Amino acid sequence: SGAGMPKPEAHRAGKQRGGRGAWRRRHRGMAAKEVGAEGGSVVPNASWWSDEQVMLPGGLMCPKPPPYAAAKPQLPTGLASAETPRLTAELAKKHASKDNLLIATYVNFNRLDFALTLVMHLLAMGNPHYLVGAMDDQVGHALASRGVNTFFMSTGLTTRDTGWGTPAFRQLGLHKANLVLELARTGVDCLTVDADALLLRDPFPYLRALPDADVLTSSDYLVATNGYADEGLEGRSAFGAAFNIGYIFVRATAVEFVKRWSKACHRDPNAWDQNLFKSILHSGGRRGRSSAPTAAKPGNPRLQPMFTTSEGRQLMVGVLPVSLFASGHTHFVSRMAHLMHTTPYMVHTTFQYGGAQGKRHRLREGMMWEDGPEYYAKPQFLAYELDLPYSLVYPNGGKPGSDGTVPFGQRTTVEQHFALVHHQLRQLRNALALAQATGRVLILPRLVCGLDRAWMPHSGIFPGSAARLPLLDCPADHVIDLERIGRPEELLREHSFLCNPRTPASVRGSVVRLAGTPPDLRGGDTSPAAAAAAAAAAAAGASGSGGGGDAGDAAADGAVQPKLAAGAAAGAAKARTSQAAAGAAAGGGAK
């Protein structure tokens, strides 16, 4: 297929008698066959929570979607919004469960959609015991108008994205410590979560099974200390790793500790609230007394006595399992919950590389994010079959294991990784150009990476992690600069889009399939305008071919030539947008 380029098959969703739609893929992340590979070798799919295949409405065979992917009732809109109340003991107890448990988060207007997604998941699992702190008036009114239980937090911080490590991010830590203290003072036992730490299973049964725990925290530890057959708390070694307070459970019995933590945050506002949280747990409440973990007391042996109160009582502290209260690495890269064939309680979108846009896209890839119905049905789409040679994914031989990974010593080199990723990026660039020329939104394929990504030197995987290579479901933010694109949802859909139960059957069932691209794109006038016109003509011709499903197939034996695809993008009406997206895609491949 000319110039060493892959020969993708382009598939367009056309306006058919069955409505708007998209290419029918055999199943999510379809295993790609290498033409001419000995024995018909295929690149397998990544580990998934279920081995079951199901036929979704519209005729698409997919791996069974996880329970949290089910379509949910939309929150009401346009409700009258009275003045947002302040947090009081009365308000907290009103929304707490009968046994005094409450879930709390907090957002500014820029993260409104995170809060709405979190609330939709909570209501779908039958847990209405929550409160959302409104960090500005704008988000307070927006939350109230959607029927969300909310209270006002006077922060004075930006309504825009705070950005990790920025001064606003540090200030946010002070307000978080204040919030946890205010909640503890109300007398409720509260699970406080960052808005990007989505709850996917009801956590209350897990918390009720640990009545002796005063403090429970998630962790940035990247290895499950007790293996994947154990859903209990992490072992003692996890106490040496960084705690992640994006998900912390604090009983009212720990109010003295929280007060000390809050004071420390205000005394040193440039310090990281997360580090202070751990250091205060170690320091204790009485001068000169250390509270490093000691021998566990009777009860749960994985709870460690730490902070010593002024009355001499030690708080019992536990580290939640990193497989089920997961970070962005343990879930999306190491895929721990999938390997356990279960669903996690929580996924926190840490360890990613695309800012707030990267967080949203990760959650969309995992079928966790709640978009409005128009996201799944309104535009027309284009998808393509990714050419993914087995020899590029496994260049050093060896038989992949049951999860499709190879021993660490057989991982790709840096050069082999780039060869694999750039082979996919060239196809993605061409498909994005065609989508822009035809006025469609591109559905990404699942991407495969030979190596992990990290923000420091590494030997192939994030240092200290349990990741196994290759990454057969490589997060898009490992490869594409989603933050630079700005609003990637205007250009792209996640690879799992067609297998998401939220996507209407009319989209899956209304398909035009094009094998290759029209001959007009292989010769003759190769100017950008001509290339764009030819692509648009091909789209119009296929859209008018009639029929539904595959009845309107239009076949051609040519491949999209790289310079013509780039020209089509440059000559399209949305040139500025397409150039930025293509540049971000091409530039984001280098890790």
QUIPE-V35703 format. One line per field, one symbol per residue. phi: phi as a letter, one per 40 degrees, with the letter a starting at -180 (. if undefined). burial: b if it has 16 or more other ideal C-beta (glycine too) atoms within 10 Angstrom, else e. A space follows every 50 residues. Layout:
BEGIN
phi: ???
burial: ???
END
This chain:
BEGIN
phi: .ffgccbcccbbcbcbccgcaadcccadfddccccgccggdbccccdacb ccbbccdhgbcbddccdccdcbdcccbgccbccccccbcccccccccccg cabbaaabccbdcccccdcccccccgbccaabcccacccccccccbgcca acbcbgccccccgcgcdcccccccccccccccccccgccbcbbcccbccb bcccdccccbccccbbbcaccbbccbgccbbcdccdcccccccbccabbb cccbcccccccccccccbccccdcccdcccdccgcbdgbcbcdbcccdhc cccbcbdbcccgccccbbbccccbbcccccccbcfcccccfabccabbcc fbbbfccccccdccdcgbcbccdcccbccbbbbacccbcdcccbcbggcc cccgcbddcbccccccccccccccccccdccccccccbgbccccccbbbc bcbacadabhbddgcbcbbcccbcdcccbbcccccgbcccbbbcccdccc dccccccccbbbbbcgbcddcbagcbcdcccccccccccccccccggbgc cbdbbabcbccdccccccccccccdcccccccccccccccc
burial: eeeebbbbbbbbbbebebebbbbbbebbbbbbbbeeeeeebebbbbbbbe eeeeebebebebbbbbebbeeeeebeeeeeeeebbebeeebbeebbeeeb bbbbbbbbbbbbbbbbbbbbbbbbbebebbbbbbbbeebbbbbbebebbb bbbebebbeebbeeeeeeebbbbbbbbbbbbbbbebebbbbbbbbbbbbb bbbbebbeebeebbbbbbbbbbbbbbebeeebbbeeebbebebbbbbbbb bbbbbbbbbbbbebbeeeeeebbbebbbebbebbbeeeeebebeeeeeeb ebbbbbbbbeeeebbbbbbbbbbbbbbbbbbbbbbbbbbbebbbbbbbbb bbbbbbbbbbbbbbbbbbbbbeeebbeebbbbbbbbbbbbebbbbeeeeb eeebbbeeebbbeeebbbebbebbbbbbbbbbbbbbbbebbbbbbbbbbb bbbbeeeeebbbeebbbbbbbbbbbbbbbbbbbbbeebbebbbbbbbbbb bbbbebbbbbbbbbebbbebbbeeeeebebbbbbbbebbeebbeeeebbe ebebebebbbbbebbbbbbbbbeeeebbbbbbebbbebbeb
END
